[in-house]
Amino acid sequence: MLEQDILTGPTASDLLAMAADKQINAVMTHISRGKWHMTKVMVRYVSGDCVGLEIPQKDRHHPVNIRIDQPVGISFKHDYCKYIFDSVVTGFEPSVNVDSGGIIVISSPVRIDRVQRRNYYRAAVPDGMSVRALFWHRGYSDDNKRVPDENYWQGMLIDVSAGGLQVGIEA
């Protein structure tokens, strides 16, 4: 199970301001003519109670059939989390960038869901339990097939998931 937090108020506003400062890429989804559409956008600015999303490189995108009051979903990644929120289109603006498809203005979200980006839940080793781990080096990726002198290492198991495990070793 993935961990999820809900961001509201100043925390959500600060996150959107950071996304605009870093011009983070996002994905906007919406329904048009009975079908789901996905458009890559960039968080361009946050002003008052609205957020400007720029559509980069208009010649490489399908036309975005979107209208005012259209519900949209937005998601973007930052650090080790994915942020998801829904909003409504409030307007459109031209972009100063010639290669842009324009700016879609949406209302600032009331809440933003933060989800850990891990695919699988990680189970930590229980307190008081020590699990030693031993792993081997198969050789280098070049053609000499030479095995290093230290052909195995020891460490302590930190956590495990369906996608792998984390082992702590000394430097």
JOZIUR-V746776 format. One record per run of one state. SS is the DSSP state (H for helix, E for strand, - for the rest). FROM is the first residue (numbers start at 1). LEN is the number of residues. If there is no record, write none. Layout:
# JOZIUR-V746776
ss = <SS	SS>
from = <FROM	FROM>
len = <LEN	LEN>
This chain:
# JOZIUR-V746776
ss = <-	E	H	-	E	-	E	-	E	-	H	-	E	-	E	-	E	-	E	-	E	-	E	-	E	-	E	->
from = <1	4	9	22	25	33	35	48	50	55	58	61	71	79	81	94	103	108	111	117	123	125	132	137	152	162	164	169>
len = <3	5	13	3	8	2	13	2	5	3	3	10	8	2	13	9	5	3	6	6	2	7	5	15	10	2	5	3>
